[in-house]
Amino acid sequence: MLVTMTSIVSGKTTTRDIDVEPEQVKAWQNGMLIQDAMPELSAPDREFIMSGITQEEWNGIFQDS
């Protein structure tokens, strides 16, 4: 499923193809914890769906730490 999100950190909009079903997204939007709604996804994929932050962006944020 193509997921388009805008990063809450940079404001950059990114579209990614993530192996998630619309029903799973709906379950999360309706209050299910994302790790329960989409257990097969990696933590970076779940983070992207929640916040729009890509793995590359996370790496850049914490590279300077």
PDB file of N, CA, C, O and CB in Angstrom:
ATOM      1  N   MET A   1       0.854  -1.166   0.000  1.00  0.00           N
ATOM      2  CA  MET A   1       0.000   0.000   0.000  1.00  0.00           C
ATOM      3  C   MET A   1       0.901   1.231   0.000  1.00  0.00           C
ATOM      4  O   MET A   1       1.852   1.309   0.777  1.00  0.00           O
ATOM      5  CB  MET A   1      -0.972  -0.003   1.225  1.00  0.00           C
ATOM      6  N   LEU A   2       0.602   2.185  -0.867  1.00  0.00           N
ATOM      7  CA  LEU A   2       1.360   3.433  -0.878  1.00  0.00           C
ATOM      8  C   LEU A   2       0.890   4.292   0.284  1.00  0.00           C
ATOM      9  O   LEU A   2      -0.301   4.557   0.446  1.00  0.00           O
ATOM     10  CB  LEU A   2       1.194   4.186  -2.233  1.00  0.00           C
ATOM     11  N   VAL A   3       1.858   4.723   1.091  1.00  0.00           N
ATOM     12  CA  VAL A   3       1.568   5.553   2.254  1.00  0.00           C
ATOM     13  C   VAL A   3       2.324   6.863   2.075  1.00  0.00           C
ATOM     14  O   VAL A   3       3.546   6.865   1.929  1.00  0.00           O
ATOM     15  CB  VAL A   3       1.967   4.835   3.599  1.00  0.00           C
ATOM     16  N   THR A   4       1.598   7.973   2.087  1.00  0.00           N
ATOM     17  CA  THR A   4       2.199   9.290   1.969  1.00  0.00           C
ATOM     18  C   THR A   4       2.044  10.010   3.296  1.00  0.00           C
ATOM     19  O   THR A   4       0.937  10.159   3.815  1.00  0.00           O
ATOM     20  CB  THR A   4       1.559  10.102   0.814  1.00  0.00           C
ATOM     21  N   MET A   5       3.163  10.452   3.831  1.00  0.00           N
ATOM     22  CA  MET A   5       3.159  11.135   5.118  1.00  0.00           C
ATOM     23  C   MET A   5       4.076  12.346   5.046  1.00  0.00           C
ATOM     24  O   MET A   5       5.013  12.390   4.248  1.00  0.00           O
ATOM     25  CB  MET A   5       3.597  10.181   6.256  1.00  0.00           C
ATOM     26  N   THR A   6       3.790  13.326   5.894  1.00  0.00           N
ATOM     27  CA  THR A   6       4.642  14.496   6.031  1.00  0.00           C
ATOM     28  C   THR A   6       5.335  14.404   7.384  1.00  0.00           C
ATOM     29  O   THR A   6       4.681  14.258   8.417  1.00  0.00           O
ATOM     30  CB  THR A   6       3.820  15.828   5.895  1.00  0.00           C
ATOM     31  N   SER A   7       6.651  14.490   7.370  1.00  0.00           N
ATOM     32  CA  SER A   7       7.444  14.365   8.588  1.00  0.00           C
ATOM     33  C   SER A   7       7.102  15.472   9.575  1.00  0.00           C
ATOM     34  O   SER A   7       7.020  16.646   9.212  1.00  0.00           O
ATOM     35  CB  SER A   7       8.936  14.394   8.260  1.00  0.00           C
ATOM     36  N   ILE A   8       6.904  15.078  10.830  1.00  0.00           N
ATOM     37  CA  ILE A   8       6.638  16.075  11.870  1.00  0.00           C
ATOM     38  C   ILE A   8       7.915  16.813  12.259  1.00  0.00           C
ATOM     39  O   ILE A   8       7.852  17.812  12.975  1.00  0.00           O
ATOM     40  CB  ILE A   8       6.017  15.408  13.106  1.00  0.00           C
ATOM     41  N   VAL A   9       9.069  16.340  11.803  1.00  0.00           N
ATOM     42  CA  VAL A   9      10.343  16.985  12.118  1.00  0.00           C
ATOM     43  C   VAL A   9      10.752  17.966  11.013  1.00  0.00           C
ATOM     44  O   VAL A   9      11.026  19.136  11.282  1.00  0.00           O
ATOM     45  CB  VAL A   9      11.442  15.926  12.320  1.00  0.00           C
ATOM     46  N   SER A  10      10.791  17.480   9.777  1.00  0.00           N
ATOM     47  CA  SER A  10      11.313  18.297   8.678  1.00  0.00           C
ATOM     48  C   SER A  10      10.240  18.947   7.818  1.00  0.00           C
ATOM     49  O   SER A  10      10.517  19.913   7.108  1.00  0.00           O
ATOM     50  CB  SER A  10      12.184  17.460   7.809  1.00  0.00           C
ATOM     51  N   GLY A  11       9.017  18.430   7.874  1.00  0.00           N
ATOM     52  CA  GLY A  11       7.957  18.932   7.003  1.00  0.00           C
ATOM     53  C   GLY A  11       8.013  18.348   5.602  1.00  0.00           C
ATOM     54  O   GLY A  11       7.195  18.701   4.753  1.00  0.00           O
ATOM     55  N   LYS A  12       8.968  17.459   5.349  1.00  0.00           N
ATOM     56  CA  LYS A  12       9.121  16.830   4.029  1.00  0.00           C
ATOM     57  C   LYS A  12       8.060  15.746   3.852  1.00  0.00           C
ATOM     58  O   LYS A  12       7.823  14.943   4.755  1.00  0.00           O
ATOM     59  CB  LYS A  12      10.550  16.226   3.861  1.00  0.00           C
ATOM     60  N   THR A  13       7.423  15.730   2.678  1.00  0.00           N
ATOM     61  CA  THR A  13       6.418  14.720   2.351  1.00  0.00           C
ATOM     62  C   THR A  13       7.085  13.591   1.577  1.00  0.00           C
ATOM     63  O   THR A  13       7.805  13.822   0.605  1.00  0.00           O
ATOM     64  CB  THR A  13       5.246  15.336   1.529  1.00  0.00           C
ATOM     65  N   THR A  14       6.831  12.363   2.028  1.00  0.00           N
ATOM     66  CA  THR A  14       7.432  11.178   1.423  1.00  0.00           C
ATOM     67  C   THR A  14       6.345  10.138   1.197  1.00  0.00           C
ATOM     68  O   THR A  14       5.439   9.982   2.016  1.00  0.00           O
ATOM     69  CB  THR A  14       8.572  10.605   2.317  1.00  0.00           C
ATOM     70  N   THR A  15       6.445   9.428   0.078  1.00  0.00           N
ATOM     71  CA  THR A  15       5.562   8.298  -0.202  1.00  0.00           C
ATOM     72  C   THR A  15       6.395   7.036  -0.212  1.00  0.00           C
ATOM     73  O   THR A  15       7.437   6.963  -0.864  1.00  0.00           O
ATOM     74  CB  THR A  15       4.809   8.479  -1.554  1.00  0.00           C
ATOM     75  N   ARG A  16       5.916   6.035   0.530  1.00  0.00           N
ATOM     76  CA  ARG A  16       6.594   4.747   0.587  1.00  0.00           C
ATOM     77  C   ARG A  16       5.587   3.644   0.328  1.00  0.00           C
ATOM     78  O   ARG A  16       4.403   3.784   0.631  1.00  0.00           O
ATOM     79  CB  ARG A  16       7.292   4.542   1.952  1.00  0.00           C
ATOM     80  N   ASP A  17       6.068   2.546  -0.236  1.00  0.00           N
ATOM     81  CA  ASP A  17       5.242   1.360  -0.446  1.00  0.00           C
ATOM     82  C   ASP A  17       5.484   0.436   0.741  1.00  0.00           C
ATOM     83  O   ASP A  17       6.548  -0.172   0.854  1.00  0.00           O
ATOM     84  CB  ASP A  17       5.576   0.644  -1.819  1.00  0.00           C
ATOM     85  N   ILE A  18       4.493   0.333   1.627  1.00  0.00           N
ATOM     86  CA  ILE A  18       4.617  -0.447   2.848  1.00  0.00           C
ATOM     87  C   ILE A  18       3.622  -1.598   2.782  1.00  0.00           C
ATOM     88  O   ILE A  18       2.475  -1.415   2.372  1.00  0.00           O
ATOM     89  CB  ILE A  18       4.376   0.435   4.113  1.00  0.00           C
ATOM     90  N   ASP A  19       4.064  -2.779   3.186  1.00  0.00           N
ATOM     91  CA  ASP A  19       3.235  -3.981   3.131  1.00  0.00           C
ATOM     92  C   ASP A  19       2.249  -3.980   4.300  1.00  0.00           C
ATOM     93  O   ASP A  19       2.443  -4.672   5.300  1.00  0.00           O
ATOM     94  CB  ASP A  19       4.117  -5.262   3.159  1.00  0.00           C
ATOM     95  N   VAL A  20       1.191  -3.188   4.148  1.00  0.00           N
ATOM     96  CA  VAL A  20       0.164  -3.058   5.175  1.00  0.00           C
ATOM     97  C   VAL A  20      -1.191  -3.003   4.479  1.00  0.00           C
ATOM     98  O   VAL A  20      -1.318  -2.480   3.372  1.00  0.00           O
ATOM     99  CB  VAL A  20       0.399  -1.787   6.066  1.00  0.00           C
ATOM    100  N   GLU A  21      -2.184  -3.544   5.142  1.00  0.00           N
ATOM    101  CA  GLU A  21      -3.535  -3.559   4.586  1.00  0.00           C
ATOM    102  C   GLU A  21      -4.338  -2.368   5.106  1.00  0.00           C
ATOM    103  O   GLU A  21      -4.131  -1.923   6.236  1.00  0.00           O
ATOM    104  CB  GLU A  21      -4.249  -4.880   4.934  1.00  0.00           C
ATOM    105  N   PRO A  22      -5.250  -1.852   4.287  1.00  0.00           N
ATOM    106  CA  PRO A  22      -6.087  -0.733   4.739  1.00  0.00           C
ATOM    107  C   PRO A  22      -6.828  -1.027   6.048  1.00  0.00           C
ATOM    108  O   PRO A  22      -7.040  -0.126   6.860  1.00  0.00           O
ATOM    109  CB  PRO A  22      -7.093  -0.381   3.661  1.00  0.00           C
ATOM    110  N   GLU A  23      -7.216  -2.280   6.248  1.00  0.00           N
ATOM    111  CA  GLU A  23      -7.920  -2.646   7.486  1.00  0.00           C
ATOM    112  C   GLU A  23      -7.021  -2.472   8.697  1.00  0.00           C
ATOM    113  O   GLU A  23      -7.492  -2.104   9.774  1.00  0.00           O
ATOM    114  CB  GLU A  23      -8.421  -4.094   7.414  1.00  0.00           C
ATOM    115  N   GLN A  24      -5.729  -2.734   8.530  1.00  0.00           N
ATOM    116  CA  GLN A  24      -4.791  -2.561   9.636  1.00  0.00           C
ATOM    117  C   GLN A  24      -4.637  -1.082   9.981  1.00  0.00           C
ATOM    118  O   GLN A  24      -4.599  -0.708  11.153  1.00  0.00           O
ATOM    119  CB  GLN A  24      -3.423  -3.172   9.283  1.00  0.00           C
ATOM    120  N   VAL A  25      -4.550  -0.256   8.957  1.00  0.00           N
ATOM    121  CA  VAL A  25      -4.443   1.190   9.183  1.00  0.00           C
ATOM    122  C   VAL A  25      -5.697   1.692   9.888  1.00  0.00           C
ATOM    123  O   VAL A  25      -5.612   2.487  10.825  1.00  0.00           O
ATOM    124  CB  VAL A  25      -4.233   1.950   7.842  1.00  0.00           C
ATOM    125  N   LYS A  26      -6.842   1.234   9.446  1.00  0.00           N
ATOM    126  CA  LYS A  26      -8.112   1.638  10.051  1.00  0.00           C
ATOM    127  C   LYS A  26      -8.173   1.213  11.519  1.00  0.00           C
ATOM    128  O   LYS A  26      -8.627   1.981  12.367  1.00  0.00           O
ATOM    129  CB  LYS A  26      -9.297   1.032   9.270  1.00  0.00           C
ATOM    130  N   ALA A  27      -7.720  -0.004  11.824  1.00  0.00           N
ATOM    131  CA  ALA A  27      -7.708  -0.477  13.213  1.00  0.00           C
ATOM    132  C   ALA A  27      -6.843   0.435  14.077  1.00  0.00           C
ATOM    133  O   ALA A  27      -7.223   0.771  15.198  1.00  0.00           O
ATOM    134  CB  ALA A  27      -7.192  -1.933  13.291  1.00  0.00           C
ATOM    135  N   TRP A  28      -5.692   0.833  13.565  1.00  0.00           N
ATOM    136  CA  TRP A  28      -4.809   1.747  14.296  1.00  0.00           C
ATOM    137  C   TRP A  28      -5.473   3.114  14.463  1.00  0.00           C
ATOM    138  O   TRP A  28      -5.445   3.690  15.551  1.00  0.00           O
ATOM    139  CB  TRP A  28      -3.454   1.897  13.564  1.00  0.00           C
ATOM    140  N   GLN A  29      -6.063   3.627  13.402  1.00  0.00           N
ATOM    141  CA  GLN A  29      -6.742   4.924  13.478  1.00  0.00           C
ATOM    142  C   GLN A  29      -7.910   4.897  14.461  1.00  0.00           C
ATOM    143  O   GLN A  29      -8.277   5.928  15.025  1.00  0.00           O
ATOM    144  CB  GLN A  29      -7.241   5.337  12.096  1.00  0.00           C
ATOM    145  N   ASN A  30      -8.489   3.721  14.663  1.00  0.00           N
ATOM    146  CA  ASN A  30      -9.610   3.575  15.589  1.00  0.00           C
ATOM    147  C   ASN A  30      -9.162   3.282  17.022  1.00  0.00           C
ATOM    148  O   ASN A  30      -9.992   2.994  17.884  1.00  0.00           O
ATOM    149  CB  ASN A  30     -10.525   2.473  15.111  1.00  0.00           C
ATOM    150  N   GLY A  31      -7.854   3.353  17.280  1.00  0.00           N
ATOM    151  CA  GLY A  31      -7.377   3.248  18.649  1.00  0.00           C
ATOM    152  C   GLY A  31      -6.532   2.057  19.013  1.00  0.00           C
ATOM    153  O   GLY A  31      -5.993   2.009  20.118  1.00  0.00           O
ATOM    154  N   MET A  32      -6.395   1.084  18.117  1.00  0.00           N
ATOM    155  CA  MET A  32      -5.540  -0.064  18.415  1.00  0.00           C
ATOM    156  C   MET A  32      -4.084   0.399  18.404  1.00  0.00           C
ATOM    157  O   MET A  32      -3.709   1.237  17.585  1.00  0.00           O
ATOM    158  CB  MET A  32      -5.768  -1.223  17.385  1.00  0.00           C
ATOM    159  N   LEU A  33      -3.273  -0.131  19.291  1.00  0.00           N
ATOM    160  CA  LEU A  33      -1.844   0.176  19.277  1.00  0.00           C
ATOM    161  C   LEU A  33      -1.259  -0.263  17.941  1.00  0.00           C
ATOM    162  O   LEU A  33      -1.595  -1.331  17.427  1.00  0.00           O
ATOM    163  CB  LEU A  33      -1.105  -0.519  20.463  1.00  0.00           C
ATOM    164  N   ILE A  34      -0.391   0.559  17.389  1.00  0.00           N
ATOM    165  CA  ILE A  34       0.138   0.275  16.051  1.00  0.00           C
ATOM    166  C   ILE A  34       0.888  -1.052  16.023  1.00  0.00           C
ATOM    167  O   ILE A  34       0.825  -1.770  15.025  1.00  0.00           O
ATOM    168  CB  ILE A  34       1.062   1.409  15.590  1.00  0.00           C
ATOM    169  N   GLN A  35       1.600  -1.394  17.100  1.00  0.00           N
ATOM    170  CA  GLN A  35       2.332  -2.665  17.113  1.00  0.00           C
ATOM    171  C   GLN A  35       1.391  -3.865  17.161  1.00  0.00           C
ATOM    172  O   GLN A  35       1.769  -4.968  16.767  1.00  0.00           O
ATOM    173  CB  GLN A  35       3.282  -2.711  18.302  1.00  0.00           C
ATOM    174  N   ASP A  36       0.163  -3.652  17.644  1.00  0.00           N
ATOM    175  CA  ASP A  36      -0.834  -4.726  17.627  1.00  0.00           C
ATOM    176  C   ASP A  36      -1.565  -4.781  16.289  1.00  0.00           C
ATOM    177  O   ASP A  36      -1.892  -5.863  15.802  1.00  0.00           O
ATOM    178  CB  ASP A  36      -1.842  -4.535  18.766  1.00  0.00           C
ATOM    179  N   ALA A  37      -1.820  -3.622  15.697  1.00  0.00           N
ATOM    180  CA  ALA A  37      -2.523  -3.564  14.414  1.00  0.00           C
ATOM    181  C   ALA A  37      -1.633  -4.017  13.261  1.00  0.00           C
ATOM    182  O   ALA A  37      -2.125  -4.573  12.279  1.00  0.00           O
ATOM    183  CB  ALA A  37      -3.026  -2.148  14.153  1.00  0.00           C
ATOM    184  N   MET A  38      -0.316  -3.781  13.376  1.00  0.00           N
ATOM    185  CA  MET A  38       0.622  -4.072  12.284  1.00  0.00           C
ATOM    186  C   MET A  38       1.875  -4.763  12.827  1.00  0.00           C
ATOM    187  O   MET A  38       2.978  -4.240  12.672  1.00  0.00           O
ATOM    188  CB  MET A  38       1.010  -2.771  11.536  1.00  0.00           C
ATOM    189  N   PRO A  39       1.722  -5.925  13.457  1.00  0.00           N
ATOM    190  CA  PRO A  39       2.870  -6.562  14.115  1.00  0.00           C
ATOM    191  C   PRO A  39       3.981  -7.002  13.170  1.00  0.00           C
ATOM    192  O   PRO A  39       5.127  -7.153  13.593  1.00  0.00           O
ATOM    193  CB  PRO A  39       2.402  -7.744  14.881  1.00  0.00           C
ATOM    194  N   GLU A  40       3.661  -7.207  11.906  1.00  0.00           N
ATOM    195  CA  GLU A  40       4.665  -7.680  10.959  1.00  0.00           C
ATOM    196  C   GLU A  40       5.561  -6.563  10.439  1.00  0.00           C
ATOM    197  O   GLU A  40       6.582  -6.834   9.808  1.00  0.00           O
ATOM    198  CB  GLU A  40       3.992  -8.362   9.800  1.00  0.00           C
ATOM    199  N   LEU A  41       5.195  -5.319  10.696  1.00  0.00           N
ATOM    200  CA  LEU A  41       5.998  -4.200  10.208  1.00  0.00           C
ATOM    201  C   LEU A  41       7.188  -3.940  11.121  1.00  0.00           C
ATOM    202  O   LEU A  41       7.141  -4.196  12.324  1.00  0.00           O
ATOM    203  CB  LEU A  41       5.143  -2.940  10.092  1.00  0.00           C
ATOM    204  N   SER A  42       8.245  -3.430  10.526  1.00  0.00           N
ATOM    205  CA  SER A  42       9.418  -3.044  11.309  1.00  0.00           C
ATOM    206  C   SER A  42       9.108  -1.773  12.094  1.00  0.00           C
ATOM    207  O   SER A  42       8.179  -1.037  11.761  1.00  0.00           O
ATOM    208  CB  SER A  42      10.654  -2.834  10.390  1.00  0.00           C
ATOM    209  N   ALA A  43       9.880  -1.529  13.120  1.00  0.00           N
ATOM    210  CA  ALA A  43       9.704  -0.304  13.906  1.00  0.00           C
ATOM    211  C   ALA A  43       9.848   0.948  13.028  1.00  0.00           C
ATOM    212  O   ALA A  43       9.059   1.880  13.188  1.00  0.00           O
ATOM    213  CB  ALA A  43      10.727  -0.261  15.058  1.00  0.00           C
ATOM    214  N   PRO A  44      10.823   1.008  12.107  1.00  0.00           N
ATOM    215  CA  PRO A  44      10.906   2.188  11.243  1.00  0.00           C
ATOM    216  C   PRO A  44       9.669   2.386  10.346  1.00  0.00           C
ATOM    217  O   PRO A  44       9.258   3.519  10.099  1.00  0.00           O
ATOM    218  CB  PRO A  44      12.140   2.085  10.377  1.00  0.00           C
ATOM    219  N   ASP A  45       9.082   1.284   9.862  1.00  0.00           N
ATOM    220  CA  ASP A  45       7.869   1.415   9.045  1.00  0.00           C
ATOM    221  C   ASP A  45       6.709   1.930   9.885  1.00  0.00           C
ATOM    222  O   ASP A  45       5.944   2.783   9.434  1.00  0.00           O
ATOM    223  CB  ASP A  45       7.498   0.065   8.402  1.00  0.00           C
ATOM    224  N   ARG A  46       6.575   1.416  11.106  1.00  0.00           N
ATOM    225  CA  ARG A  46       5.502   1.897  11.983  1.00  0.00           C
ATOM    226  C   ARG A  46       5.718   3.366  12.335  1.00  0.00           C
ATOM    227  O   ARG A  46       4.764   4.144  12.370  1.00  0.00           O
ATOM    228  CB  ARG A  46       5.427   1.045  13.269  1.00  0.00           C
ATOM    229  N   GLU A  47       6.960   3.743  12.594  1.00  0.00           N
ATOM    230  CA  GLU A  47       7.258   5.148  12.913  1.00  0.00           C
ATOM    231  C   GLU A  47       6.903   6.046  11.744  1.00  0.00           C
ATOM    232  O   GLU A  47       6.357   7.133  11.935  1.00  0.00           O
ATOM    233  CB  GLU A  47       8.743   5.322  13.279  1.00  0.00           C
ATOM    234  N   PHE A  48       7.210   5.597  10.529  1.00  0.00           N
ATOM    235  CA  PHE A  48       6.869   6.391   9.350  1.00  0.00           C
ATOM    236  C   PHE A  48       5.362   6.609   9.259  1.00  0.00           C
ATOM    237  O   PHE A  48       4.909   7.716   8.970  1.00  0.00           O
ATOM    238  CB  PHE A  48       7.383   5.706   8.076  1.00  0.00           C
ATOM    239  N   ILE A  49       4.591   5.561   9.504  1.00  0.00           N
ATOM    240  CA  ILE A  49       3.129   5.679   9.442  1.00  0.00           C
ATOM    241  C   ILE A  49       2.619   6.635  10.517  1.00  0.00           C
ATOM    242  O   ILE A  49       1.686   7.399  10.270  1.00  0.00           O
ATOM    243  CB  ILE A  49       2.466   4.294   9.605  1.00  0.00           C
ATOM    244  N   MET A  50       3.218   6.602  11.703  1.00  0.00           N
ATOM    245  CA  MET A  50       2.752   7.454  12.799  1.00  0.00           C
ATOM    246  C   MET A  50       3.185   8.912  12.651  1.00  0.00           C
ATOM    247  O   MET A  50       2.417   9.825  12.953  1.00  0.00           O
ATOM    248  CB  MET A  50       3.257   6.914  14.113  1.00  0.00           C
ATOM    249  N   SER A  51       4.420   9.128  12.184  1.00  0.00           N
ATOM    250  CA  SER A  51       4.976  10.484  12.246  1.00  0.00           C
ATOM    251  C   SER A  51       5.506  11.034  10.934  1.00  0.00           C
ATOM    252  O   SER A  51       5.797  12.226  10.831  1.00  0.00           O
ATOM    253  CB  SER A  51       6.060  10.512  13.232  1.00  0.00           C
ATOM    254  N   GLY A  52       5.634  10.171   9.929  1.00  0.00           N
ATOM    255  CA  GLY A  52       6.208  10.617   8.659  1.00  0.00           C
ATOM    256  C   GLY A  52       7.725  10.676   8.668  1.00  0.00           C
ATOM    257  O   GLY A  52       8.337  11.051   7.668  1.00  0.00           O
ATOM    258  N   ILE A  53       8.339  10.310   9.788  1.00  0.00           N
ATOM    259  CA  ILE A  53       9.797  10.353   9.891  1.00  0.00           C
ATOM    260  C   ILE A  53      10.375   9.090   9.258  1.00  0.00           C
ATOM    261  O   ILE A  53      10.010   7.977   9.635  1.00  0.00           O
ATOM    262  CB  ILE A  53      10.252  10.488  11.378  1.00  0.00           C
ATOM    263  N   THR A  54      11.279   9.269   8.293  1.00  0.00           N
ATOM    264  CA  THR A  54      11.917   8.138   7.630  1.00  0.00           C
ATOM    265  C   THR A  54      13.124   7.672   8.450  1.00  0.00           C
ATOM    266  O   THR A  54      13.607   8.391   9.325  1.00  0.00           O
ATOM    267  CB  THR A  54      12.347   8.518   6.189  1.00  0.00           C
ATOM    268  N   GLN A  55      13.598   6.469   8.156  1.00  0.00           N
ATOM    269  CA  GLN A  55      14.783   5.944   8.845  1.00  0.00           C
ATOM    270  C   GLN A  55      15.984   6.861   8.595  1.00  0.00           C
ATOM    271  O   GLN A  55      16.782   7.102   9.501  1.00  0.00           O
ATOM    272  CB  GLN A  55      15.098   4.495   8.371  1.00  0.00           C
ATOM    273  N   GLU A  56      16.108   7.361   7.385  1.00  0.00           N
ATOM    274  CA  GLU A  56      17.226   8.251   7.059  1.00  0.00           C
ATOM    275  C   GLU A  56      17.160   9.519   7.902  1.00  0.00           C
ATOM    276  O   GLU A  56      18.186  10.021   8.360  1.00  0.00           O
ATOM    277  CB  GLU A  56      17.218   8.608   5.558  1.00  0.00           C
ATOM    278  N   GLU A  57      15.950  10.035   8.104  1.00  0.00           N
ATOM    279  CA  GLU A  57      15.783  11.238   8.910  1.00  0.00           C
ATOM    280  C   GLU A  57      16.164  10.953  10.371  1.00  0.00           C
ATOM    281  O   GLU A  57      16.847  11.758  11.005  1.00  0.00           O
ATOM    282  CB  GLU A  57      14.324  11.753   8.817  1.00  0.00           C
ATOM    283  N   TRP A  58      15.717   9.799  10.902  1.00  0.00           N
ATOM    284  CA  TRP A  58      16.099   9.419  12.271  1.00  0.00           C
ATOM    285  C   TRP A  58      17.608   9.336  12.391  1.00  0.00           C
ATOM    286  O   TRP A  58      18.185   9.836  13.357  1.00  0.00           O
ATOM    287  CB  TRP A  58      15.460   8.070  12.668  1.00  0.00           C
ATOM    288  N   ASN A  59      18.257   8.705  11.410  1.00  0.00           N
ATOM    289  CA  ASN A  59      19.711   8.581  11.434  1.00  0.00           C
ATOM    290  C   ASN A  59      20.371   9.947  11.488  1.00  0.00           C
ATOM    291  O   ASN A  59      21.341  10.141  12.221  1.00  0.00           O
ATOM    292  CB  ASN A  59      20.202   7.809  10.212  1.00  0.00           C
ATOM    293  N   GLY A  60      19.852  10.896  10.717  1.00  0.00           N
ATOM    294  CA  GLY A  60      20.386  12.246  10.718  1.00  0.00           C
ATOM    295  C   GLY A  60      20.182  12.969  12.038  1.00  0.00           C
ATOM    296  O   GLY A  60      21.054  13.713  12.488  1.00  0.00           O
ATOM    297  N   ILE A  61      19.031  12.750  12.653  1.00  0.00           N
ATOM    298  CA  ILE A  61      18.737  13.396  13.938  1.00  0.00           C
ATOM    299  C   ILE A  61      19.706  12.924  15.008  1.00  0.00           C
ATOM    300  O   ILE A  61      20.243  13.731  15.767  1.00  0.00           O
ATOM    301  CB  ILE A  61      17.290  13.108  14.373  1.00  0.00           C
ATOM    302  N   PHE A  62      19.929  11.620  15.069  1.00  0.00           N
ATOM    303  CA  PHE A  62      20.735  11.058  16.143  1.00  0.00           C
ATOM    304  C   PHE A  62      22.209  10.900  15.803  1.00  0.00           C
ATOM    305  O   PHE A  62      22.996  10.480  16.651  1.00  0.00           O
ATOM    306  CB  PHE A  62      20.185   9.741  16.528  1.00  0.00           C
ATOM    307  N   GLN A  63      22.590  11.226  14.590  1.00  0.00           N
ATOM    308  CA  GLN A  63      23.988  11.149  14.191  1.00  0.00           C
ATOM    309  C   GLN A  63      24.820  12.170  14.983  1.00  0.00           C
ATOM    310  O   GLN A  63      25.968  11.899  15.333  1.00  0.00           O
ATOM    311  CB  GLN A  63      24.131  11.393  12.667  1.00  0.00           C
ATOM    312  N   ASP A  64      24.244  13.320  15.257  1.00  0.00           N
ATOM    313  CA  ASP A  64      24.964  14.385  15.942  1.00  0.00           C
ATOM    314  C   ASP A  64      24.993  14.205  17.453  1.00  0.00           C
ATOM    315  O   ASP A  64      25.683  14.946  18.153  1.00  0.00           O
ATOM    316  CB  ASP A  64      24.347  15.709  15.607  1.00  0.00           C
ATOM    317  N   SER A  65      24.247  13.222  17.963  1.00  0.00           N
ATOM    318  CA  SER A  65      24.163  13.016  19.428  1.00  0.00           C
ATOM    319  C   SER A  65      25.398  12.362  19.970  1.00  0.00           C
ATOM    320  O   SER A  65      25.490  12.119  21.173  1.00  0.00           O
ATOM    321  CB  SER A  65      22.955  12.172  19.787  1.00  0.00           C
TER     322      SER A  65
END
